[in-house]
Amino acid sequence: MSHFGILKEIMLTEKSNVLSADLNKYTFKVCSCATKHNIALAIEKIFNVKVKSVNVLNTSSKRRRARVKKARPGRTQAFKKAIVSLKDGDKIEVV
């Protein structure tokens, strides 16, 4: 699998913005078959930075409420999330 196939998107939430500003940690949605080693290699090749550590979480799907009376309630999509710590001095520019 290519390095661009492993990373799906960068997550921009309030919590991830605080982590990136204070602790130099960045949060990504990644492919469900990706390992910590594959994620670290992809980040290093794409962004030209050194990765210190990678933490991985599998987020489960959650129930969604139906907004219309006759509609059937659904579920959100489950995904894999990676929190990547970078070495001091390295930074990823997020637009």
C-alpha positions, 0 to 999 in steps of 0.5 A: 500500500502506498504512503498516501493510501495509509493516511485518509485525512487529518482531524481538525477538532478542538482537542487535536488543535490543543494537542498540536499547539502544546504537545506537538501531537497530530491526529489522523484518520488512517486505513483500518489495516495500517500498523503503527510502523506503517503510519510512522513511515508514511508521516515521515515520507509525506511531511519530511519530519521525524516521528517519536511515537504513534498511538492508535485507536479504533473508534466504534460506530455510534447510534444516530437518531432519525430526524423524520418519524418514519425514518430508520435510525442508523449508525455512524461509520467506525474508523481508525485514528492515529495520534502521532508525536513528533520530535522537538523542532519538527512541525506539520503545517496545517492550513 
